Amino acid sequence: MNLSYRLGWLGFRLLYATYFRWRVFNPERVPQTGAVILASNHASFLDPPLVGSGLNRGINYLARESLFRFPGVGALLRSWSAVPVDRDGGGAAGLKAILDRLLAGGGIILFPEGTRTRDGRLQPARSGIGLIVIKSQAPVVPVRTFGTFEAWGRNQKLPHPKRVAVKYGEPLRFEKLRAEAKACSKARLKEIYQQIADESWRRLPSWNRKRIYDLRFMILAERGGRRNRKS
């Protein structure tokens, strides 16, 4: 991490710990060094820094290309090694930049859904992540955020102090599909891209009942404490 990235990382960690009372689960599943693709659901603007702030390593983020045109914002994004992409997140230049970061041993956050959910539900994963997986040798770590839609969904103007969490899944290697992709037909290759996307989505971490109970218990305890202080 350079100084600019580390200051941003510390700032976001403080924000998530105080305003959103965050929880982080299984960050040890993400390799500390080397190329890695973090495939996360996308419910809120809170998701990218939430996924990155839970890790003790630098991560490359995708940022809309138009943001780089603003002098101050562009300089900050470049200092954070952000990858400029077009509105749809694709394009040859964006794909090349993503692969360059991975081939250089960096980590990158991708959102296979392509856009933020409108209702808080998971959307189907698009095949674009499969193309990136095949063209790189990076493992894929499925990541799921919780509570970010309630905290700052796309229909909310400002973020609300709702509890959020991020959970990292087991790394996926896709060795058999990578080997098959080297000699298969173009039609089969497209199927492999989607198959990788679907499998990454199927392996998204879940939020088990015990943790839901623990989370609800903490929220009720906090509310009870506030009522006691008022009385």
TAFEN-V457766 format. One record per backbone hydrogen bond with DSSP energy under -0.5 kcal/mol. NH is the residue of the N-H (numbers start at 1). CO is the residue of the C=O. Records with the same first field share a line. If there is no record, write none. Layout:
BEGIN
NH->CO, CO
END
This chain:
BEGIN
6->2
7->3
8->4
9->5
10->6
11->7
12->8
13->9
14->10
15->11
16->12
17->13
18->14
19->15
20->15
22->16
23->164
25->166
29->26
30->27
31->29
36->106
37->139
38->36, 108
39->37, 141
40->38, 110
41->143
45->152
47->44
50->46
51->47
52->48
53->49
54->50
55->52
60->107
63->83
65->85
67->64
68->64, 65
69->66
70->67
71->69
74->70
75->71
76->72
77->73
78->74
79->75
80->76
81->78
82->77
83->61
84->82
85->63
86->90
89->86
95->91
96->92
97->93
98->94
99->95
100->96
101->97
102->98
103->99
104->100
105->102
106->101
108->36
109->60
110->38, 108
112->110
114->111
117->42
126->112
129->126
130->127
131->127
132->128
133->129
134->130
135->131
136->132
139->35
140->172
141->37, 139
142->140, 170
143->39
144->167
146->165
151->147
152->148
153->149
156->153
160->151
162->160
164->20
165->146
166->23
167->144
168->25
169->142
172->140
178->174
179->175
180->176
181->177
182->178, 179
183->180
184->180
189->185
190->186
191->187
192->188
193->189
194->190
195->191
196->192
197->193
198->194
199->195
200->196
201->197
202->198
203->199
204->201
208->206
212->208
213->209
214->210
215->211
216->212
217->213
218->214
219->215
220->216
221->217
222->218
223->219
224->220
225->221
226->222
227->223
228->224
229->225
230->226
231->227
END
